């Protein structure tokens, strides 16, 4: 417990900032992935409709 919490206590502000940045990047990445999936599904649907 003490060993793992030592780096956090040493520079708590920078590690907290890094964690929030990483969480933000993960959220943005997840959103971009969902948007890309939605766009590809939408284009596939449009291609299916127009090919008839």
N, C-alpha and C positions, 0 to 999 in steps of 0.2 A: 504493500500500500504506500509506504513512505517513499520507496524507490520510484514508483510509477508517477507519484504526484510531485516529485522533486522538480522536474523540468517545468511543470505548470506553475509552480510557486516561484521558480526562478524568473521566467518571463511570461507572466500570466496574460498580459495585454496582447502581445504579438501572437501567442498560440491561440488565444480566443479569436483574434482577428483572422488568423489563418483558417480556423475551423469554420467561421462564418462565411469566409470567401469560398471555401471548399463546398459548403452546403449550398451556397448561391450558385456555384458552377454546376453542381449536381442537379439543382432545380431547373436551371436553364437548359442543361443537357437533356433532362427528361422531357421538358416542354418541347424542345426542338425535335426530339425523337418522336413524340406523339404527333406533332405537326407534320413531320415528314411522312409518317404512316398514314395520317388522314389525307394528305395531299395525294399520295400514291394511290390510295384506295379510291379517292374521288376521280382522279384521272383514269383509272381503270374502269370505273363505272361509266364515265363519259364516253370512253372508247367503246365500251360494250353497247351503249345506247346508240351511238352514231354509226356503228358498224351494221346495224340491222337494216 
